[in-house]
C-alpha cells in the first residue's frame, strides 16, 4: 500500500494476499449475493448488515476481492480500476 494524505491506503496486492480472518474489518458475501456484481462494477454497495468504518476487506466465500471504505451504511468501492467488470 501507500501512505497518502496522512493515512495508509492498502493496495490490491495486499487484499489478494490476505484471508478474511486476517483483517479485522472484513465482509464475506456469498457467491450469489447481488452486491458482488455491483462491487466488481465499481459501484458503492449497502453494508447496513455490518458495522464498520474505514477500510474493509471485501471477500466472496472468504476469498478476497479487494478493498472498500465503509462510511455509515454504504461501502465505497476501492477496487483497482483494472480489476473491475466492464
N, C-alpha and C positions, 0 to 999 in steps of 0.2 A: 504494500500500500504506500501511500504518500502522506506526509504531514503538510496540510494546506490550511491556511487561514486560521491557525491556532487549534486545529483538530486533526485527528487521524482519519484518513479516507481509505478504507480497506479496498484491496484490488480484487478483480475477478479471479485471479490465480489463487489468492488466499481462500476465497469462498470454495473453490473446487478442491482445495487440499483439506478442508475440514469435514467432519461429520456433524450431524445435527446436535449431538450431545457434547460437542467440544466448544460450543459457543453459547453463552448464557441466554442470549436473546435469539432464539431460532424458532421459525414457524415451519411445521411439517404439514403439508397438504397432501391429500390423497390424489392419486394419479388422475382420477376422473373429476376433480374439483374444477369448475369453470374459471376460477380465479387464476389458475396456472396459465391458461392460454392468454388471458389479459395481461398478466405479468410479463410473459415472454414476448408480447407485442409492444411492450414499453409503457403500458398504462399503469395508473395507480390502482390499488385494489383495497377493498374493505377488509379490515382485520379487527373488527369490533369484538370478535371472539377471543382476542389476545389483548394483553395489557402491557404494551411495550412503548418505549420512547427511544429514539435514536437508531443506530444501525441494527439491522435484523438480518440474519441469515435465512434465506428462503430455500426450503427443501421440498422435494417430492418423495414421499415414502422414504424419508430420511436421507435421500441423496441430494447434495447441494445443487442449486441452480445459480444463485447469485445473491446480491445484496439489495436491501431496500432500506428506506428510512421511515420509521414509524412516527407519525405525527397525529396524535389523537386516535381516531378510528380508521385512519387511512394509512396505507403504506405506499410511499412514493418510490417508484421504480429506480433502482440504481444499477441495473444490469448493464454490462458493457454493450454499447450500441451494435458492435459486431456480432453479438450473441443473440440479438433479437430476431423474432419471426418477422417476416415481411407481410 
